[in-house]
Amino acid sequence: MSKLKTKSGAKKRFRFTASGKAKAGVAGKRHRLISHNGKYIRQNRGTQVMSPADTIKIKSYMPYA
């Protein structure tokens, strides 16, 4: 049987934790940050764990992750 393909956009954007949760960078941190306050910028620093519903969809994009 042939191998399944991984979505190349997903492998660039998502990583999985050891327990199987998906994590990704936070949206809204690329440009136009002068209009956001400091609390918004601080709280969106780093990565965040995706919701369980999104994790199911991401795992279908990355069958071997």
NUTIMI-979917 format. One record per residue (C-alpha): x, y, z. Coordinates in Angstrom, 3 decimals, m for minus. Example, Ala and Ser with C-alpha at 12.3 -4.5 7.8 and 13.67 -1.06 7.14 Angstrom:
BEGIN
> 12.300  m4.500  7.800
> 13.670  m1.060  7.140
end
This chain:
BEGIN
> 0.000  0.000  0.000
> 1.260  3.484  m0.806
> 2.250  5.988  1.845
> 0.026  8.912  2.802
> 1.220  12.410  2.015
> 1.763  15.048  4.679
> 0.367  18.528  4.012
> 3.501  20.615  3.584
> 1.819  23.737  4.972
> 0.943  21.898  8.171
> 4.426  20.550  8.792
> 5.772  24.116  8.683
> 3.180  25.489  11.115
> 2.500  22.813  13.735
> 4.485  20.674  16.164
> 3.252  17.963  18.522
> 3.957  17.656  22.228
> 4.965  14.357  23.817
> 1.372  13.791  24.957
> 0.043  14.271  21.411
> m1.296  17.816  21.630
> m0.693  20.194  18.736
> 1.009  23.525  19.295
> 1.402  26.485  16.970
> 2.547  30.072  16.900
> 0.028  32.699  17.925
> m1.679  34.729  15.209
> m1.593  38.507  15.046
> 2.104  39.120  15.757
> 3.508  39.953  12.307
> 2.709  43.580  11.565
> 0.594  46.541  12.731
> 1.638  45.964  16.331
> 1.699  49.675  17.179
> m2.103  49.618  17.387
> m2.096  46.750  19.914
> m1.418  47.353  23.575
> 1.446  45.813  25.517
> m0.724  43.222  27.263
> m1.863  41.806  23.912
> 1.707  41.547  22.649
> 2.966  39.911  25.880
> 0.171  37.356  26.099
> 0.623  36.275  22.466
> 4.346  35.633  22.843
> 5.651  32.163  22.012
> 3.365  29.255  21.117
> m0.009  28.006  22.288
> m1.633  24.585  22.494
> m4.414  24.116  19.947
> m7.942  23.071  20.935
> m8.830  19.341  20.858
> m11.122  19.879  17.855
> m8.313  21.540  15.895
> m5.836  18.858  16.955
> m7.960  16.143  15.303
> m7.905  18.054  12.022
> m4.155  18.736  12.243
> m3.421  15.057  12.883
> m5.243  14.182  9.667
> m2.907  16.540  7.810
> 0.169  14.911  9.370
> m0.459  11.159  9.429
> 3.050  10.158  10.562
> 3.686  12.875  13.161
end
